[in-house]
Amino acid sequence: MSTSFAHSDHMPCEECGASLASVDRQHHVCDPELRLDFRMFQIRDEVAAFDDLLAAYLSSSAGQFAQWLAEHQRPPL
């Protein structure tokens, strides 16, 4: 039994996710905005969890001490 896979002439850039023809890969320059969007997409789960992780830290004794210390080291207005 022979299994064949479809072969695509286009593959995504590993840095920015842009679809590139195999002949264009060596001349490709990533767009900085596209690269940022692609990176944010890659870490979307971490970004989504940030608020919960921060709230958990600020509820801990270490987080409460960090808040107290920040308030007491703040220069007067």
HELIX and SHEET records of a PDB file:
HELIX    1   1 ARG A   25  HIS A   27  5                                   3    
HELIX    2   2 PRO A   32  GLN A   42  1                                  11    
HELIX    3   3 ARG A   44  SER A   59  1                                  16    
HELIX    4   4 SER A   61  GLN A   73  1                                  13    
SHEET    1   A 2 HIS A  10  PRO A  12  0                                        
SHEET    2   A 2 SER A  19  ALA A  21 -1                                        
END                                                                             
